[in-house]
Amino acid sequence: MDDEPAKRVLPVLARALAVSFVPAVLALGLAWLPTMAVLPALLPGGLAGGLVGPPRVAGPADSITIAAAGDLLVHPELTAQAAADAGRPDAYDFTKVLAGVAPRIRAADLGICHMETPLAERGGPFTGYPIFSVPPELADAAADAGFDTCSTASNHSLDTGMAGIARTLDNLDRVGIRHTGTARSAVEAAKPTILAVRGVKVAQLSYTFSFNGLSREPGKEWSANLLSTEAVLAGTRQARSAGAEIVVVSLHWGTEYQNEADEGQLGIARELLASPDIDLIVGHHVHVVQPFEKIGDKWVAYGLGNLTTRFPDGSPENTQDAVVAEFTFARVGPGRWKATSASAVPTFMQYQPAARVVDLPAALRSSPASEREDWGRIHRRIVGYLDLLGARQAGLRIDGQS
C-alpha cells in the first residue's frame, strides 16, 4: 500500500509536464522550420541530397509516345501453336508468339492493340473463319506484351453475338486492358474511353465499316460502333468534352489484301483529320500493310497489317507483313498537342519452325548473314508499301532503313 500515493501523483505530474513542456518544444521546432527549409540550398549537393523533404509533385508530361500495332487475328493454326507453347492440356499461351515485339510495346507510354475477333469461353469451343471465337488467353498475352488499350469494333464483332462481346470485354477487364468500339450496355457505350498517360488524358475511339452481314440486336445498336464520319465526329466531340487532350481513332476499313489505300479511306481520312478534335488515325482490317500519310500536321496509318496470323494457305497476299506505328506527341500550348515524330517498325509473322512475330529491324541487326538476306527482302517490301503516299519525305522514319 506504500506506493499508492505515487501512483496517484505520477499521472498528475505527467499531465503538468505535457501542458508546459511539450508546447515549448513544439514552439522551438516551429521556429526552426524556416531555417530547415532553406538549409538544403546552403549545403553542398551531396549533403543536401541526403535530406528528407516533402515529395515533389510532378506535373503532366510535355511529351508522350504512342505505339499502335496491327490486328490480333487468330486462326485455328495459331490456336494450335498456343496450345503447343503452353505444353499442358487445355491451356493456351500466346506470349511466345508476341515476345519478339513486346519490348517495342512496353517501351511506349501507351500501347494500342486491335482485337479482331471475339474471345471464347475458357476451354472453347474455338472456331475460325467465317465465325471466329478464339482462346481468351489472347488477352493475357496482349497485357503481357504491354498493350494498355484495345479497339474491338471489327467486321467480326458480332460473330458470337452479345455473349461474345461480353466475354471479350470481360477478359480485357480481367487483364487490365481498356477497350473501345463494342459495349455491354448503353451506359458503357456512352462513356468515352480516356486513359491517363503520364498525366495526359488520351482518348481512343473505334469504328468498323461492316459486320459481315450480321445485324446488331434491335434496340442494342450501341453494342458495336458502325463507321460513319458523323458518328466519329460526334464521338470525338464527346471525348473532348470529357477532358481528352489527345484523341486517337482506330478504324476498321479498306479493301482486303490491297496495299493501296482505297478512295473511301482517303476521303474519310481527310474529312476526319480536318476536325480539331482528332489527332491521329490508325487503320486495321485489310490484312496487309498500307501506307502512312501526313495530312496537314496529322498522321494516318491506313493499315497496320496482321500483328498475329496463321493462315493455312501460305499467305500469298503478304498477310504476314505488319508494322508497329510509333508516334511522339508534344505539348504545343494549353491543352494542345501535336505529333512531332512518326516512325514505323516493320514486323513479320513467321510460320516455321514456330509461329512467332519477328521484329525485322532487330532481326536485321542480330541474325546470321544467311538469314539477313531474307529479312532484308521482306523489310524492303514493307518499306515500299509504307511510302506509297510519300510518307518518308513527309518525315516518317522507318526502323532498319539506312
Helices and strands as residue ranges (DSSP letters): H 4-42, H 45-48, E 63-72, H 76-86, H 95-98, H 102-107, E 110-115, H 137-145, E 149-151, H 161-175, E 178-180, H 186-190, E 193-197, E 200-208, G 221-223, H 229-241, E 246-252, H 263-273, E 280-284, E 292-295, E 298-301, E 306-308, E 321-333, E 336-350, E 356-359, H 360-366, H 369-386, E 396-398
